[in-house]
Amino acid sequence: MDMAKGTEAHTLDQAEDFIRDFILELRKDESGRMRRHSGDYDLFLPWLWEEVVNSGSHVQPAHCSTKASRLFMEAAWSLVQKGYLRPGPIKISASAGAGDQGKGYSVTFRGEDWLNEVAAPPAPEFLAA
């Protein structure tokens, strides 16, 4: 996944799309690298932000400003309001780190459908009609 796309997100919709792609990438990761950094969450915003900032795509670190990081926080909350994410770890028995409130999210059942819409290959045209 090209993490540099995160620095190109300037609207809520773009940030939501990037978050969706980030979650899908995390699920495809067989090395375990992304899961290790995401802990017990499907989306851990500090990890997403670290990946974006370290993507090397921005000329100046100022490009990854507080306003830009807030955009991803707003996008995550918007996805909660749409029913795709919920705050908290994946499992009831999982432990959230101290001070992680508002930073970690899990995909809901409705969110699974949302992810599958993107991951599924498009139907052939003759079947769509």
Backbone as a printed PyTorch tensor [residue, N CA C, xyz], in Angstrom:
tensor([[[  0.8420,  -1.1780,   0.0000],
         [  0.0000,   0.0000,   0.0000],
         [  0.8870,   1.2400,   0.0000]],

        [[  0.5010,   2.2070,  -0.7840],
         [  1.2440,   3.4580,  -0.8570],
         [  0.7640,   4.3840,   0.2600]],

        [[  1.5280,   4.4390,   1.3380],
         [  1.1520,   5.2650,   2.4910],
         [  1.1780,   6.7510,   2.1530]],

        [[  1.8670,   7.1120,   1.0800],
         [  1.9210,   8.5150,   0.6660],
         [  0.5310,   9.0420,   0.3290]],

        [[ -0.3930,   8.1580,  -0.0350],
         [ -1.7590,   8.5960,  -0.3330],
         [ -2.4110,   9.2340,   0.8850]],

        [[ -1.9440,   8.8590,   2.0630],
         [ -2.4750,   9.4590,   3.2890],
         [ -2.1990,  10.9470,   3.3630]],

        [[ -1.0630,  11.3680,   2.8200],
         [ -0.7410,  12.7980,   2.8420],
         [ -1.5420,  13.5650,   1.7970]],

        [[ -2.1530,  12.8390,   0.8710],
         [ -2.9530,  13.4760,  -0.1750],
         [ -4.4170,  13.6240,   0.2250]],

        [[ -4.7910,  13.0760,   1.3630],
         [ -6.1790,  13.1770,   1.8240],
         [ -6.4260,  14.5870,   2.3600]],

        [[ -7.3700,  15.2700,   1.7320],
         [ -7.6980,  16.6310,   2.1650],
         [ -9.1680,  16.7730,   2.5330]],

        [[ -9.9500,  15.7250,   2.2650],
         [-11.3760,  15.7610,   2.5980],
         [-11.7000,  14.5640,   3.4830]],

        [[-12.8410,  14.6480,   4.1320],
         [-13.2870,  13.5590,   4.9890],
         [-13.4500,  12.2680,   4.1840]],

        [[-14.0400,  12.3550,   3.0030],
         [-14.2280,  11.1630,   2.1630],
         [-12.8930,  10.5260,   1.7920]],

        [[-11.9030,  11.3400,   1.4550],
         [-10.5840,  10.8100,   1.0970],
         [ -9.9330,  10.1210,   2.2960]],

        [[-10.0720,  10.7140,   3.4640],
         [ -9.5010,  10.1150,   4.6770],
         [-10.2170,   8.8090,   5.0150]],

        [[-11.5350,   8.7690,   4.8480],
         [-12.2910,   7.5350,   5.0910],
         [-11.8430,   6.4330,   4.1230]],

        [[-11.6630,   6.7810,   2.8620],
         [-11.2070,   5.8040,   1.8760],
         [ -9.8150,   5.2810,   2.2280]],

        [[ -8.9450,   6.1740,   2.6800],
         [ -7.5970,   5.7570,   3.0630],
         [ -7.6600,   4.8110,   4.2610]],

        [[ -8.4960,   5.1260,   5.2380],
         [ -8.6500,   4.2590,   6.4120],
         [ -9.1370,   2.8750,   5.9780]],

        [[-10.1170,   2.8380,   5.0880],
         [-10.6260,   1.5590,   4.5850],
         [ -9.4950,   0.7560,   3.9400]],

        [[ -8.7150,   1.4080,   3.0780],
         [ -7.6030,   0.7300,   2.4110],
         [ -6.5450,   0.2790,   3.4120]],

        [[ -6.3150,   1.0740,   4.4410],
         [ -5.3420,   0.7350,   5.4790],
         [ -5.7800,  -0.5230,   6.2290]],

        [[ -7.0540,  -0.5940,   6.5760],
         [ -7.5740,  -1.7760,   7.2750],
         [ -7.4620,  -3.0090,   6.3810]],

        [[ -7.8110,  -2.8640,   5.1160],
         [ -7.7010,  -3.9890,   4.1920],
         [ -6.2490,  -4.4450,   4.0510]],

        [[ -5.3330,  -3.5010,   3.9890],
         [ -3.9090,  -3.8290,   3.8970],
         [ -3.4510,  -4.5650,   5.1510]],

        [[ -3.8950,  -4.0920,   6.3060],
         [ -3.5330,  -4.7300,   7.5670],
         [ -3.9920,  -6.1840,   7.5640]],

        [[ -5.1630,  -6.4430,   7.0280],
         [ -5.7050,  -7.8050,   7.0060],
         [ -4.9460,  -8.7060,   6.0360]],

        [[ -4.3360,  -8.1310,   5.0060],
         [ -3.5780,  -8.9290,   4.0370],
         [ -2.1450,  -9.1870,   4.4930]],

        [[ -1.6840,  -8.4540,   5.4870],
         [ -0.2970,  -8.5260,   5.9290],
         [ -0.0020,  -9.8920,   6.5480]],

        [[  0.8380, -10.6540,   5.8910],
         [  1.1930, -11.9790,   6.3990],
         [  2.4590, -11.9490,   7.2500]],

        [[  3.1760, -10.8420,   7.2300],
         [  4.4120, -10.7440,   8.0010],
         [  4.1310, -10.5020,   9.4810]],

        [[  2.9500,  -9.9950,   9.7890],
         [  2.6060,  -9.6940,  11.1730],
         [  3.0440,  -8.3060,  11.6070]],

        [[  3.7770,  -7.6090,  10.7520],
         [  4.3010,  -6.2840,  11.1010],
         [  3.1860,  -5.3050,  11.4430]],

        [[  2.1860,  -5.2440,  10.5820],
         [  1.1250,  -4.2640,  10.8190],
         [  0.2710,  -4.6510,  12.0220]],

        [[  0.0210,  -5.9290,  12.2000],
         [ -0.7830,  -6.3730,  13.3400],
         [ -0.0760,  -6.0750,  14.6540]],

        [[  1.2350,  -6.2740,  14.6810],
         [  2.0010,  -5.9830,  15.9050],
         [  1.8160,  -4.5410,  16.3330]],

        [[  1.7920,  -3.6450,  15.3750],
         [  1.6930,  -2.2210,  15.6990],
         [  0.2570,  -1.7690,  15.9290]],

        [[ -0.7010,  -2.5450,  15.4800],
         [ -2.1110,  -2.1740,  15.6530],
         [ -2.7000,  -2.7660,  16.9250]],

        [[ -1.9670,  -3.6560,  17.5530],
         [ -2.4370,  -4.2350,  18.8120],
         [ -3.7410,  -4.9860,  18.6330]],

        [[ -4.6500,  -4.7610,  19.5380],
         [ -5.9400,  -5.4530,  19.5320],
         [ -7.0180,  -4.6830,  18.7870]],

        [[ -6.6110,  -3.8400,  17.8450],
         [ -7.5550,  -3.0220,  17.0870],
         [ -7.4650,  -3.3420,  15.5960]],

        [[ -8.5660,  -3.1210,  14.8900],
         [ -8.5240,  -3.1690,  13.4290],
         [ -7.9070,  -1.8820,  12.8840]],

        [[ -8.0820,  -0.8150,  13.6360],
         [ -7.5030,   0.4740,  13.2600],
         [ -6.9700,   1.1410,  14.5170]],

        [[ -5.6710,   1.3780,  14.5460],
         [ -5.0500,   2.1040,  15.6510],
         [ -4.4720,   3.3740,  15.0460]],

        [[ -5.1090,   4.4920,  15.2890],
         [ -4.7530,   5.7490,  14.6220],
         [ -3.2910,   6.1650,  14.7920]],

        [[ -2.6820,   6.0060,  15.9660],
         [ -1.2590,   6.3770,  16.0480],
         [ -0.3840,   5.5860,  15.0640]],

        [[ -0.7260,   4.3230,  14.8240],
         [  0.0480,   3.5260,  13.8690],
         [ -0.2070,   4.0070,  12.4520]],

        [[ -1.4570,   4.2620,  12.1000],
         [ -1.7720,   4.7900,  10.7710],
         [ -1.0070,   6.0920,  10.5510]],

        [[ -1.0560,   6.9770,  11.5290],
         [ -0.4130,   8.2830,  11.3830],
         [  1.1000,   8.1500,  11.2620]],

        [[  1.6910,   7.2450,  12.0310],
         [  3.1420,   7.0280,  11.9330],
         [  3.5170,   6.5650,  10.5300]],

        [[  2.7250,   5.6760,   9.9660],
         [  2.9830,   5.1930,   8.6100],
         [  2.8810,   6.3270,   7.5890]],

        [[  1.8790,   7.1830,   7.7400],
         [  1.7000,   8.3030,   6.8090],
         [  2.8750,   9.2760,   6.9230]],

        [[  3.2080,   9.6550,   8.1370],
         [  4.2870,  10.6280,   8.3540],
         [  5.6240,  10.0900,   7.8480]],

        [[  5.8570,   8.8050,   8.0250],
         [  7.1340,   8.2090,   7.6220],
         [  7.1430,   7.7390,   6.1730]],

        [[  6.1030,   8.0520,   5.4230],
         [  6.0260,   7.5910,   4.0360],
         [  7.0480,   8.2800,   3.1470]],

        [[  7.5940,   9.4050,   3.5980],
         [  8.6040,  10.1070,   2.8160],
         [  8.0390,  10.8690,   1.6410]],

        [[  6.7130,  10.9970,   1.6020],
         [  6.0930,  11.6300,   0.4480],
         [  5.9730,  13.1430,   0.5960]],

        [[  6.1550,  13.6340,   1.7760],
         [  5.9840,  15.0650,   1.9970],
         [  7.3420,  15.7630,   2.0110]],

        [[  7.3520,  16.9550,   1.4660],
         [  8.5930,  17.7150,   1.3850],
         [  9.0050,  18.2030,   2.7660]],

        [[  8.0260,  18.6740,   3.5190],
         [  8.3130,  19.1880,   4.8480],
         [  7.4240,  18.4790,   5.8560]],

        [[  7.9430,  18.1940,   7.0420],
         [  7.1060,  17.5750,   8.0620],
         [  5.8560,  18.3910,   8.3740]],

        [[  5.9050,  19.6960,   8.1260],
         [  4.7430,  20.5420,   8.3950],
         [  3.5390,  20.1180,   7.5620]],

        [[  3.8140,  19.4220,   6.4450],
         [  2.7050,  18.9600,   5.6120],
         [  1.8130,  18.0030,   6.4050]],

        [[  2.4310,  17.2530,   7.2950],
         [  1.6790,  16.3510,   8.1630],
         [  1.3480,  17.0990,   9.4450]],

        [[  0.5300,  18.0930,   9.2960],
         [  0.2120,  19.0070,  10.3820],
         [ -0.8260,  18.4310,  11.3300]],

        [[ -1.0540,  19.1770,  12.3960],
         [ -2.0990,  18.8170,  13.3430],
         [ -3.4440,  18.7720,  12.6410]],

        [[ -3.6800,  19.6850,  11.7300],
         [ -4.9420,  19.6940,  10.9970],
         [ -5.1070,  18.4050,  10.1990]],

        [[ -4.0430,  17.9530,   9.5740],
         [ -4.1020,  16.7210,   8.7900],
         [ -4.3570,  15.5190,   9.6950]],

        [[ -3.7090,  15.4600,  10.8530],
         [ -3.9360,  14.3280,  11.7570],
         [ -5.3600,  14.3610,  12.3010]],

        [[ -5.8820,  15.5460,  12.5200],
         [ -7.2720,  15.6620,  12.9880],
         [ -8.2510,  15.1640,  11.9320]],

        [[ -7.8970,  15.3150,  10.6620],
         [ -8.7590,  14.8310,   9.5880],
         [ -8.9740,  13.3210,   9.7260]],

        [[ -7.9110,  12.5760,  10.0490],
         [ -8.0530,  11.1340,  10.2200],
         [ -8.8440,  10.7940,  11.4740]],

        [[ -8.7060,  11.5900,  12.5100],
         [ -9.5140,  11.3740,  13.7100],
         [-10.9890,  11.6140,  13.4000]],

        [[-11.2800,  12.6560,  12.6490],
         [-12.6570,  12.9490,  12.2410],
         [-13.2040,  11.8420,  11.3400]],

        [[-12.3630,  11.3460,  10.4310],
         [-12.7960,  10.2910,   9.5180],
         [-13.1260,   9.0160,  10.2950]],

        [[-12.2990,   8.6690,  11.2650],
         [-12.5740,   7.4780,  12.0710],
         [-13.9010,   7.6380,  12.8060]],

        [[-14.1340,   8.8130,  13.3640],
         [-15.3950,   9.0380,  14.0780],
         [-16.5790,   9.0170,  13.1140]],

        [[-16.4060,   9.5390,  11.9340],
         [-17.4610,   9.4950,  10.9220],
         [-17.8060,   8.0440,  10.5760]],

        [[-16.7910,   7.1890,  10.4960],
         [-17.0290,   5.7790,  10.2100],
         [-17.7290,   5.0820,  11.3770]],

        [[-17.4930,   5.5680,  12.5870],
         [-18.2450,   5.0680,  13.7490],
         [-19.7140,   5.4530,  13.5860]],

        [[-19.9690,   6.7070,  13.2400],
         [-21.3430,   7.1820,  13.0890],
         [-22.0910,   6.4560,  11.9710]],

        [[-21.3650,   6.0050,  10.9610],
         [-21.9770,   5.2600,   9.8570],
         [-22.1930,   3.7900,  10.2170]],

        [[-21.6240,   3.3760,  11.3330],
         [-21.7930,   2.0060,  11.7890],
         [-20.7370,   1.0370,  11.2810]],

        [[-19.6700,   1.5260,  10.6700],
         [-18.6250,   0.6610,  10.1290],
         [-17.5460,   0.3200,  11.1520]],

        [[-17.2940,   1.2300,  12.0610],
         [-16.3140,   1.0270,  13.1260],
         [-16.9800,   1.2620,  14.4710]],

        [[-16.3460,   0.7280,  15.5090],
         [-16.7530,   1.0580,  16.8770],
         [-15.4810,   1.2700,  17.6870]],

        [[-15.5290,   2.1710,  18.6450],
         [-14.3440,   2.3810,  19.4760],
         [-14.0560,   1.1300,  20.3040]],

        [[-12.7870,   0.8390,  20.4770],
         [-12.3940,  -0.2620,  21.3460],
         [-11.7230,  -1.3960,  20.6050]],

        [[-11.1780,  -2.3430,  21.3950],
         [-10.4770,  -3.4830,  20.8120],
         [-11.4320,  -4.4630,  20.1440]],

        [[-10.8480,  -5.3900,  19.3930],
         [-11.6100,  -6.3660,  18.6230],
         [-12.4210,  -7.2860,  19.5300]],

        [[-11.8120,  -7.7610,  20.6210],
         [-12.4580,  -8.7280,  21.5080],
         [-12.7160,  -8.1070,  22.8790]],

        [[-13.7220,  -8.6160,  23.5410],
         [-14.0430,  -8.1590,  24.8980],
         [-12.8660,  -8.4150,  25.8240]],

        [[-12.2110,  -9.5360,  25.6480],
         [-11.1140,  -9.9140,  26.5480],
         [ -9.8030,  -9.1960,  26.2320]],

        [[ -9.7630,  -8.4510,  25.1280],
         [ -8.5360,  -7.7380,  24.7620],
         [ -8.3420,  -6.5440,  25.6900]],

        [[ -7.1120,  -6.1850,  25.8670],
         [ -6.8450,  -5.0410,  26.7430],
         [ -6.4640,  -3.8250,  25.9120]],

        [[ -7.1060,  -2.7260,  26.2360],
         [ -6.7440,  -1.4590,  25.6100],
         [ -5.6370,  -0.8410,  26.4520]],

        [[ -4.6760,  -0.2400,  25.7830],
         [ -3.5900,   0.3920,  26.5110],
         [ -4.0580,   1.6300,  27.2560]],

        [[ -3.3650,   1.9570,  28.2950],
         [ -3.6980,   3.1580,  29.0490],
         [ -3.5640,   4.3760,  28.1470]],

        [[ -4.5500,   5.2030,  28.1340],
         [ -4.5130,   6.4120,  27.3230],
         [ -4.8630,   6.1890,  25.8630]],

        [[ -5.3680,   5.0050,  25.5170],
         [ -5.7040,   4.7120,  24.1230],
         [ -7.1330,   5.0980,  23.7480]],

        [[ -7.8830,   5.6770,  24.6610],
         [ -9.2610,   6.0350,  24.3540],
         [ -9.3080,   6.9600,  23.1480]],

        [[-10.1720,   6.5950,  22.2000],
         [-10.3300,   7.4060,  21.0040],
         [ -9.2690,   7.1720,  19.9390]],

        [[ -8.3760,   6.2400,  20.1770],
         [ -7.3030,   5.9820,  19.2150],
         [ -7.4530,   4.6550,  18.4990]],

        [[ -8.1930,   3.7230,  19.0980],
         [ -8.3200,   2.3980,  18.5210],
         [ -9.7580,   2.0540,  18.2080]],

        [[ -9.9620,   1.3960,  17.0580],
         [-11.3050,   1.0600,  16.5850],
         [-11.3240,  -0.3640,  16.0450]],

        [[-12.5150,  -0.9520,  16.0650],
         [-12.7320,  -2.2820,  15.5180],
         [-13.8280,  -2.2200,  14.4720]],

        [[-13.7390,  -3.1200,  13.5070],
         [-14.7300,  -3.1820,  12.4370],
         [-15.9840,  -3.8880,  12.9600]],

        [[-17.1440,  -3.3200,  12.6780],
         [-18.4270,  -3.9190,  13.0530],
         [-18.8600,  -4.9140,  11.9760]],

        [[-19.9680,  -5.6220,  12.2320],
         [-20.5080,  -6.5220,  11.2010],
         [-20.8750,  -5.7320,   9.9520]],

        [[-21.4740,  -4.5790,  10.1550],
         [-21.8050,  -3.7180,   9.0120],
         [-20.5320,  -3.2640,   8.3030]],

        [[-19.4970,  -3.0010,   9.0840],
         [-18.2080,  -2.6100,   8.5180],
         [-17.5850,  -3.7180,   7.6850]],

        [[-17.8040,  -4.9650,   8.0860],
         [-17.3010,  -6.0870,   7.2870],
         [-17.9170,  -6.0500,   5.8930]],

        [[-19.2200,  -5.7620,   5.8240],
         [-19.8840,  -5.6510,   4.5130],
         [-19.2740,  -4.5140,   3.7060]],

        [[-19.0100,  -3.3880,   4.3700],
         [-18.4040,  -2.2170,   3.7240],
         [-17.0330,  -2.5700,   3.1560]],

        [[-16.2270,  -3.2920,   3.9260],
         [-14.9060,  -3.7090,   3.4520],
         [-15.0240,  -4.6930,   2.2930]],

        [[-15.9720,  -5.6010,   2.3870],
         [-16.1450,  -6.6100,   1.3310],
         [-16.6170,  -6.0020,   0.0200]],

        [[-17.3570,  -4.9020,   0.0950],
         [-17.7970,  -4.2190,  -1.1280],
         [-16.5910,  -3.7720,  -1.9450]],

        [[-15.5830,  -3.3130,  -1.2670],
         [-14.3830,  -2.8040,  -1.9310],
         [-13.4780,  -3.9480,  -2.3520]],

        [[-13.3760,  -4.9680,  -1.5330],
         [-12.4620,  -6.0710,  -1.7910],
         [-12.9850,  -7.0280,  -2.8580]],

        [[-14.3050,  -7.0700,  -3.0360],
         [-14.8970,  -8.0010,  -4.0040],
         [-14.6690,  -7.4990,  -5.4270]],

        [[-14.3520,  -8.4060,  -6.3380],
         [-14.1900,  -7.9810,  -7.7320],
         [-15.5420,  -7.5890,  -8.3160]],

        [[-15.5650,  -6.6190,  -9.2150],
         [-16.8380,  -6.1950,  -9.8050],
         [-17.4520,  -7.3200, -10.6390]],

        [[-18.7730,  -7.3640, -10.6290],
         [-19.4940,  -8.3800, -11.4220],
         [-19.3630,  -8.0390, -12.8990]],

        [[-19.3200,  -9.0520, -13.7450],
         [-19.3000,  -8.7830, -15.1870],
         [-20.5200,  -7.9760, -15.5770]],

        [[-20.3570,  -7.1340, -16.6050],
         [-21.4350,  -6.2140, -17.0180],
         [-22.7240,  -6.9130, -17.3650]],

        [[-22.6390,  -8.0640, -18.0140],
         [-23.8630,  -8.7220, -18.4300],
         [-24.6530,  -9.2630, -17.2420]],

        [[-23.9890,  -9.4570, -16.0710],
         [-24.7010,  -9.8950, -14.8710],
         [-25.2820,  -8.7250, -14.1050]],

        [[-24.7110,  -7.5460, -14.2760],
         [-25.1540,  -6.3650, -13.5370],
         [-26.4740,  -5.8410, -14.0350]],

        [[-26.8400,  -6.1380, -15.2590],
         [-28.0730,  -5.6030, -15.8490],
         [-29.2970,  -6.3040, -15.3850]]])
